[in-house]
Every structure is written in structure tokens, then in C-alpha cells.
Amino acid sequence: MKDRYERHRQAWTTDEIQRLHMMANKGMSLRAIAKALTRSEESTKKRAKQDKLTIQKKR
């Protein structure tokens, strides 16, 4: 479990932020976005909230 998130406590890069915005705008779920970015769901949700993005709930 220790190596679960490769990006643990690392700053978000510009590329990651752009990808987050793109995936959120496409309507992807939080889990799918977090997995694609190799970030935790909590970290992804926190960054999305900071950028005022809306992430779809699971359908």
C-alpha cells in the first residue's frame, strides 16, 4: 500500500492540471481521473475544487 500513489505529496504540474480540466470537462468520474493521473481521489478532488471544476458523480 505504501507505493500506491506515485505522485504522493508532489506538486501538480501544468500538464497534469490541463489534463484534469480536460477530463473533468469530458464528464469523467473522479475515480477515472485520479487513476489516469496516478493521483489519489482525495488529491484530485481537492485540486478540482481549488480550480472550481465540477467532477461527475459515478453513474
C-alpha positions, 0 to 999 in steps of 0.5 A, a space after each residue: 500500500 505504501 507505493 500506491 500513489 506515485 505522485 504522493 505529496 508532489 506538486 501538480 504540474 501544468 500538464 497534469 492540471 490541463 489534463 484534469 480540466 480536460 477530463 473533468 470537462 469530458 464528464 469523467 468520474 473522479 475515480 477515472 481521473 485520479 487513476 489516469 493521473 496516478 493521483 489519489 481521489 482525495 488529491 484530485 478532488 481537492 485540486 478540482 475544487 481549488 480550480 472550481 471544476 465540477 467532477 461527475 458523480 459515478 453513474 
